[in-house]
Amino acid sequence: MTKTTRSQAVLALVFALAGTMSLAQTGGEATFKAKCQMCHGADGLGATPAGKSMKAVPFTAPAIVHKTDAELIASTKNGKGKMPAYAGKLTDAEIKDVIAYVRTLQKK
């Protein structure tokens, strides 16, 4: 293998890994945008018309921030208040990714 070919192979591997990591990071965000944003809003504050009418609690509220991931996963799977259940609509992995994305919104 020549030095140029080896360099190209290494670069291809780096770009492939970077693309995979990028997809993993955006999975929760994409699902959130498709399933949750209409009520919870892009910022997770629940200030949308639907969120206000359903009295969505902001993700930054202490009551939500202090919940464990397991509690948030259960709420997402089973529904909570007027929020529908997503068990059977989203996979466990998708729900876990959404919760990870919600945690990033709490840090903003």
C-alpha positions in Angstrom: 0.0 0.0 0.0 1.4 3.4 -1.0 1.6 6.3 1.4 -1.1 8.2 -0.6 -3.4 5.2 -0.6 -2.9 4.6 3.1 -3.7 8.3 3.8 -6.8 8.1 1.7 -8.0 5.0 3.6 -7.4 6.6 6.9 -9.3 9.7 5.9 -12.2 7.6 4.6 -12.3 5.8 7.9 -12.3 9.1 9.9 -15.1 10.5 7.8 -17.1 7.3 8.1 -16.8 7.3 11.9 -17.6 11.0 12.1 -20.8 10.4 10.0 -21.8 7.6 12.3 -21.3 9.7 15.4 -23.2 12.6 13.8 -26.2 10.3 13.0 -26.2 9.0 16.6 -26.3 12.5 18.0 -29.2 13.7 15.8 -31.5 10.6 16.2 -33.0 11.9 19.4 -33.3 15.4 18.0 -35.0 14.2 14.8 -37.5 12.1 16.7 -38.1 15.0 19.1 -38.8 17.4 16.2 -41.2 14.9 14.6 -43.1 13.7 17.7 -42.6 16.2 20.5 -41.8 19.7 19.3 -45.4 20.6 18.3 -46.3 20.6 22.0 -43.1 21.0 23.9 -41.6 23.6 21.4 -38.1 23.6 19.9 -36.7 24.8 23.3 -38.7 22.4 25.5 -40.5 25.2 27.3 -43.9 24.1 26.2 -44.8 27.6 25.0 -46.5 26.5 21.8 -50.3 26.9 21.4 -50.7 23.1 21.9 -48.3 23.1 24.8 -50.1 25.9 26.6 -53.5 24.4 26.1 -52.3 21.0 27.4 -50.3 22.7 30.2 -47.0 21.1 29.2 -44.5 21.5 32.0 -41.2 23.1 30.7 -38.3 20.6 30.6 -36.3 23.2 32.7 -38.7 23.0 35.6 -37.1 21.4 38.7 -39.8 18.7 38.8 -38.6 17.5 35.4 -34.9 18.1 35.8 -34.8 16.0 38.9 -36.6 13.0 37.4 -34.4 10.1 36.5 -34.1 9.0 32.9 -36.1 5.9 33.8 -39.0 8.1 35.0 -38.9 10.2 31.9 -38.8 7.0 29.7 -41.8 5.6 31.6 -43.7 8.9 31.1 -42.9 8.8 27.4 -43.9 5.2 27.0 -47.1 5.3 29.1 -48.1 8.9 28.5 -48.7 11.5 31.2 -51.6 13.8 31.6 -52.7 14.8 28.1 -49.5 13.5 26.5 -50.1 10.3 24.5 -48.3 7.1 25.2 -45.5 6.3 22.7 -45.0 2.6 23.5 -45.5 0.8 20.3 -45.1 4.0 18.3 -41.4 4.5 19.1 -38.8 1.9 19.8 -37.0 1.8 23.2 -33.9 3.1 21.6 -35.8 6.0 20.0 -37.3 6.9 23.4 -33.9 6.7 25.1 -32.4 9.0 22.4 -35.3 11.5 22.8 -34.7 11.6 26.6 -31.0 12.2 26.0 -31.9 15.1 23.6 -34.3 16.5 26.2 -31.4 16.5 28.7 -29.4 18.8 26.3 -32.4 21.2 26.2 -32.2 21.4 30.0 -28.6 22.6 29.9 -29.3 25.6 27.5 
